[in-house]
Amino acid sequence: MQQRCSSSAKNLLRKILQPPTPIKATTRPHCDIFINHRGIDTKRSIAELLYDHVLRMGLRPFLDSRDMKPGDRLFEKINPAIGNCKLGVAIFSPHYCDSYFCLHELALLMESQKRVIPIFCDMKPSQLQVKDYGISSQKQLQGFIWAIEEAKYTVGLTFDTSTGDWSNFLNKVTDAIIKNLVELEEENSSSKKSSYIVRGSRRR
């Protein structure tokens, strides 16, 4: 028995010391929906429930707690996900504006001209106020304020986590996501057709 254990340990050690087998680089598919949220308010409720709900429908959501692992650098994962997403879902909650990262993500979504569905969770749009904690430059702060104002004047959904119907709410959000994705796809197809027609006319 002891010899067998010793042999197994040696084999394991050899495997560890062997040069690692090259891993083929794979391209992660672009996400359909980027979920922007304040973790301490919504990660274990709306954000994760929404992630699972749309994932079951065959869509590809991005949520930091599900799509990132220890050791990942935040901006190296989040910024490309926002750049590659088709649609943003911003879940506004009481502590949302206290987070630099929430505001950074929202500003980047708006600057990238992504369509954003706002969800006002346990709060009213008028309660969204950007505070200056001295950690952002003046330019960043102005960008955050602009992004929040854009969100305030975008038609969204409201939800009270203590009295709301969770099933009905998730269905409403999913319907809004699908409708917006369909519209974006139609706009994209129409744009491609127009571009093709213009190019074709130039060749004549």
Secondary structure, DSSP 8 states (H G I E B T S, - for coil): -HHHHHHHHHHHHHHHHS-------------SEEEE--HHHHIIIIIHHHHHHHHHTT--EE-HHHH--TT--HHHHHHHHHHH-SEEEEEE-TTGGG-HHHHHHHHHHHHTT-EEEEEEESS-GGG------SSS-HHHHHHHHHHHHHHHTS--EEE-TTTS-HHHHHHHHHHHHHHHHHHHHHHHHHHHHHHHHHHHHHH-
